[in-house]
Amino acid sequence: MRRIEAVLFASASPVTREDLARVVGQGISVDLLIADLSADLEGRAFEIAQVAGGWMFRTRAAYAPAIRAAADVTDRCCHVNLPSLQAGMPIVDQAAFAADLHASNASSR
């Protein structure tokens, strides 16, 4: 279950069943692991959603106002995709964030 969690966390796009099956191995039910992870995330600010033929983490709708309120701070540090500020969508372009972080670290040397 934690391997699926790690892969979903690291991915900026939906991860397919086939990709998750390669991570956990043959004979393991991806659906059961997803269900277990979903239950484990109950009460958290994010959830696992089935999107575009795969799964990904997304912010729960209840937190949309907080995300919108933080948008101006987040936009300056993380390349927020403004349409994604709607609830249920990922809020950070992780590749852009990593590139900014690397550039920032390089310039501070």
N, C-alpha and C positions, 0 to 999 in steps of 0.2 A: 504494500500500500504506500509506503513512504517513497519508493522509487517512482511511482506514478505521480505522487505529489511533487517531487523534485522536478520531473520532466515538465509537468504542467506549469509549475512556477517559472521555470526557465524559458518557456516558450511564449512568444508574442502572438502566436496564431494557434488555432485549434489543432489538437494532436489527435490523429486518427486511432481507431481501435488497433489497426495493424501495427502502428508504431509503438503503442503501449504494450501490445502482446510481445513484441520483440524485447521490450525492457523487462517484463516480468517472467517471460518464458512460456513455452508451450504447456498446455494442460492447466494453466491458471486462468480463472475467469476474470477478464477485465471488468465485466459488468459488476460482479460481486465486489471487486476491489474499489471500483468507483462508488458503489453504494455505501461501502464501509467508510470511505474517505468523506463522502457527503455527510454521513451521519456524524463523523468526527468533527466536521466543520459547523455543525448546527450551533447557532448563536454567535457565530463569527461575522465580521463585516463583509466577508466574501464567501462565494460559493463556487461549486463546479457546475458549469452549464454545458449542455450539448449544443454545439454551434457548428454549422457548416460541415457536418459529417465527422466531427471530432469533439473533443472536450477542451475546455479552458477555464481558468479562474476568471471570475468577474465580480465586481462590487455588487452587493445587494442593493435593491432599489431604495431601501430606507435611508441609505447614506448618500443619495444623490445631492441633497442640499449641502451637506458638508463638503463634498467634492467640488461643487460649484463655488462655494465660498473660498475654498483653498486654491482655486484655479489660477489666480494671478500669481500666487507664490509658486505653485507647481510649474506653471508655464515658464517661469524664469529659470528653473533648475532642471527640468526633465523633458522638454519637448512634448508637452501634453498635446494629444490629438484632440482638438476642441470638440468635434462631434462626439468623441467618446466620453465626454463628461456626462452624457446621459447615463442614467443608472443601467447597470447590466452590461457595461462594456469595459474592456481593459482601459486603464487610464494613463499608462506610461509606455512610451515607445522605448523598450528596454535597450535596443541596439543604439539608439540615439543617446540615451542616458549614459550608457557605457562609454560611448565615444566622447561625450562631453566631459565625463569624469576623467577619462584618460588625458584629454587635452588640458583640462584644468590642472591635473597633477603634473603634467609635463611643463606647463607654463609657470608653475610655482617653484620649480627647481632652480 
